[in-house]
Amino acid sequence: MSVSTFLFLLVTLVFSTFVLLAVVAAIWWLDRYDREPLHLVAMEFLWGAAAAPLISVLVFTFFAGIAGDGAPQDTLRLIGASAVGPLVEEVAKGIGLMLVVFLSSKFDNPTDGVVYGTAVGLGFAVTENVIYGLGVGLNLDEPRGILLLVGGRTLLSAGVHALCSATLGGFLGHALLSRKWSHRTAWAGGGLAVAVAFHTAWNVALVSAGVFSSEGSPRLWLMAVPVLYGCYLATLASFLRSEHGIIKRQLAEEVDLGVAPAWVSEIIPYYRRRIRSDWWPSRRERTAIARLLTRVAFRKHALRHLPRNEATIASLEVVQLRKRVREILGSPPEKLD
């Protein structure tokens, strides 16, 4: 490989990384009701880029040692793609999601799980791109081959990791809204099973199509792009719609209780109505009010699914949030902090 081609490979990998970071930022922005702290999203991305690949490599090395040198390479490749690989990688990424669950109260609904899952999945994809790019790309002598390698992995493998981890994250979000530990365990286990199934189906399809062989044609797996990203967008849309329903129901109750004025339930659950300026003059204050009201909605919704002792403590937060709502919406805009 010439120096210029090597530099082209490095530039391509860097550009691919920035593209995936931009996707994470876009998904974070699409969580329109209660956006997650950027430092937690960054932490998940870094977990996916560093810790999850390291865990995966260590486990793969262990299984390779058990299999020994006598096993047929084609058989090992098929087993790794269809069984060990998806399970190990999804568990490794899932550990990062569980850390947010246990260490932060910010992860409290399914869409949060989609955001964190996308971040950890695309972080994993970045490292995987670099490993494959430097491992395979160094044997390529033409920019076209490098573009096909890095571009194909960025478009496809990154999408698979994002879809699988986002699905697991969404299921974990539902687990957090469940009262019983048996239900929480079922949601978490079901999310892992679905994520592994997605990942396995994708890998088996690639192996069957011959993509992992030298004779594989990119046209075979490029045909799956619309299906892959269609599934991801459908997953994201379903969780966003679920959040809309939660906010609409809970804020309607707050209006009935006299905590919030009637216009709240007609504006806050709807993104286009919420970004208009006619319901509150200051844009900064509109954003703060919307976040406060959506936090009330999510905390109230979570109360119904918490064990009794946890609900008693968590209800104190709802009381404080309601007090803040009355203070803000009961005062003219010019008196706000």
Solvent accessible surface area in square Angstrom, and as a share of the most:
residue,aa,sasa,rsa
1,M,81,0.36
2,S,64,0.41
3,V,116,0.66
4,S,80,0.52
5,T,12,0.07
6,F,76,0.32
7,L,97,0.48
8,F,67,0.28
9,L,0,0.00
10,L,65,0.32
11,V,99,0.57
12,T,15,0.09
13,L,11,0.06
14,V,82,0.47
15,F,136,0.56
16,S,6,0.04
17,T,35,0.21
18,F,130,0.54
19,V,53,0.31
20,L,6,0.03
21,L,71,0.35
22,A,61,0.47
23,V,60,0.34
24,V,12,0.07
25,A,56,0.43
26,A,50,0.39
27,I,12,0.06
28,W,56,0.20
29,W,121,0.43
30,L,56,0.28
31,D,1,0.01
32,R,71,0.26
33,Y,8,0.03
34,D,23,0.12
35,R,61,0.22
36,E,6,0.03
37,P,33,0.21
38,L,110,0.55
39,H,127,0.57
40,L,18,0.09
41,V,6,0.04
42,A,50,0.39
43,M,74,0.33
44,E,0,0.00
45,F,20,0.08
46,L,114,0.57
47,W,55,0.19
48,G,0,0.00
49,A,21,0.16
50,A,66,0.51
51,A,25,0.19
52,A,0,0.00
53,P,13,0.08
54,L,109,0.54
55,I,53,0.27
56,S,3,0.02
57,V,77,0.44
58,L,110,0.55
59,V,46,0.27
60,F,68,0.28
61,T,88,0.51
62,F,129,0.54
63,F,90,0.37
64,A,62,0.48
65,G,60,0.57
66,I,115,0.58
67,A,44,0.34
68,G,32,0.30
69,D,149,0.77
70,G,78,0.75
71,A,26,0.20
72,P,87,0.55
73,Q,118,0.53
74,D,105,0.54
75,T,61,0.36
76,L,55,0.27
77,R,114,0.42
78,L,83,0.41
79,I,82,0.42
80,G,28,0.26
81,A,13,0.10
82,S,30,0.19
83,A,52,0.41
84,V,32,0.18
85,G,7,0.07
86,P,0,0.00
87,L,87,0.43
88,V,16,0.09
89,E,20,0.09
90,E,0,0.00
91,V,59,0.34
92,A,0,0.00
93,K,1,0.00
94,G,7,0.07
95,I,70,0.35
96,G,0,0.00
97,L,0,0.00
98,M,65,0.29
99,L,63,0.31
100,V,1,0.00
101,V,28,0.16
102,F,144,0.60
103,L,139,0.69
104,S,27,0.17
105,S,79,0.51
106,K,78,0.33
107,F,6,0.03
108,D,17,0.09
109,N,1,0.00
110,P,1,0.00
111,T,0,0.00
112,D,0,0.00
113,G,0,0.00
114,V,1,0.00
115,V,1,0.01
116,Y,0,0.00
117,G,0,0.00
118,T,1,0.01
119,A,0,0.00
120,V,0,0.00
121,G,0,0.00
122,L,4,0.02
123,G,0,0.00
124,F,8,0.03
125,A,1,0.00
126,V,16,0.09
127,T,30,0.18
128,E,25,0.11
129,N,5,0.03
130,V,54,0.31
131,I,97,0.49
132,Y,96,0.37
133,G,1,0.01
134,L,62,0.31
135,G,49,0.47
136,V,67,0.38
137,G,0,0.00
138,L,81,0.40
139,N,120,0.61
140,L,51,0.25
141,D,102,0.53
142,E,112,0.50
143,P,66,0.42
144,R,167,0.61
145,G,21,0.20
146,I,0,0.00
147,L,95,0.47
148,L,81,0.40
149,L,36,0.18
150,V,4,0.02
151,G,36,0.34
152,G,10,0.10
153,R,43,0.16
154,T,19,0.11
155,L,76,0.38
156,L,7,0.04
157,S,19,0.12
158,A,1,0.01
159,G,5,0.05
160,V,6,0.03
161,H,5,0.02
162,A,7,0.06
163,L,10,0.05
164,C,1,0.00
165,S,1,0.00
166,A,0,0.00
167,T,7,0.04
168,L,9,0.05
169,G,0,0.00
170,G,0,0.00
171,F,48,0.20
172,L,9,0.04
173,G,0,0.00
174,H,47,0.21
175,A,8,0.06
176,L,43,0.21
177,L,16,0.08
178,S,10,0.07
179,R,105,0.38
180,K,115,0.49
181,W,160,0.56
182,S,74,0.48
183,H,94,0.42
184,R,29,0.11
185,T,92,0.54
186,A,67,0.52
187,W,94,0.33
188,A,29,0.23
189,G,39,0.38
190,G,26,0.25
191,G,0,0.00
192,L,51,0.25
193,A,61,0.47
194,V,50,0.29
195,A,0,0.00
196,V,27,0.15
197,A,57,0.44
198,F,80,0.34
199,H,8,0.04
200,T,30,0.18
201,A,64,0.50
202,W,35,0.12
203,N,21,0.11
204,V,55,0.31
205,A,56,0.43
206,L,22,0.11
207,V,40,0.23
208,S,91,0.59
209,A,36,0.28
210,G,21,0.20
211,V,32,0.19
212,F,92,0.39
213,S,55,0.35
214,S,111,0.72
215,E,145,0.65
216,G,24,0.23
217,S,40,0.26
218,P,49,0.31
219,R,191,0.70
220,L,91,0.45
221,W,38,0.13
222,L,76,0.38
223,M,145,0.65
224,A,31,0.24
225,V,27,0.16
226,P,95,0.60
227,V,102,0.58
228,L,9,0.05
229,Y,71,0.27
230,G,35,0.34
231,C,52,0.31
232,Y,17,0.06
233,L,107,0.53
234,A,63,0.49
235,T,26,0.15
236,L,7,0.04
237,A,57,0.44
238,S,61,0.39
239,F,19,0.08
240,L,21,0.10
241,R,188,0.69
242,S,40,0.26
243,E,1,0.01
244,H,44,0.20
245,G,19,0.18
246,I,7,0.04
247,I,0,0.00
248,K,91,0.38
249,R,134,0.49
250,Q,1,0.01
251,L,0,0.00
252,A,40,0.31
253,E,58,0.26
254,E,2,0.01
255,V,35,0.20
256,D,122,0.63
257,L,111,0.55
258,G,56,0.53
259,V,10,0.06
260,A,8,0.06
261,P,46,0.29
262,A,72,0.56
263,W,75,0.26
264,V,0,0.00
265,S,15,0.10
266,E,100,0.45
267,I,20,0.10
268,I,0,0.00
269,P,0,0.00
270,Y,56,0.21
271,Y,51,0.19
272,R,199,0.73
273,R,91,0.33
274,R,19,0.07
275,I,95,0.48
276,R,123,0.45
277,S,71,0.46
278,D,109,0.57
279,W,28,0.10
280,W,20,0.07
281,P,96,0.61
282,S,35,0.23
283,R,190,0.69
284,R,162,0.59
285,E,23,0.10
286,R,22,0.08
287,T,58,0.34
288,A,55,0.43
289,I,3,0.02
290,A,8,0.06
291,R,121,0.44
292,L,23,0.12
293,L,2,0.01
294,T,0,0.00
295,R,59,0.21
296,V,1,0.01
297,A,0,0.00
298,F,4,0.02
299,R,23,0.08
300,K,16,0.07
301,H,25,0.11
302,A,13,0.10
303,L,36,0.18
304,R,129,0.47
305,H,57,0.25
306,L,27,0.14
307,P,29,0.18
308,R,196,0.72
309,N,106,0.55
310,E,67,0.30
311,A,21,0.16
312,T,88,0.51
313,I,125,0.64
314,A,29,0.22
315,S,37,0.24
316,L,118,0.59
317,E,59,0.27
318,V,5,0.03
319,V,83,0.48
320,Q,112,0.50
321,L,22,0.11
322,R,56,0.21
323,K,114,0.48
324,R,94,0.34
325,V,2,0.01
326,R,126,0.46
327,E,81,0.36
328,I,15,0.08
329,L,30,0.15
330,G,67,0.64
331,S,37,0.24
332,P,53,0.33
333,P,42,0.26
334,E,138,0.62
335,K,147,0.62
336,L,33,0.16
337,D,133,0.69
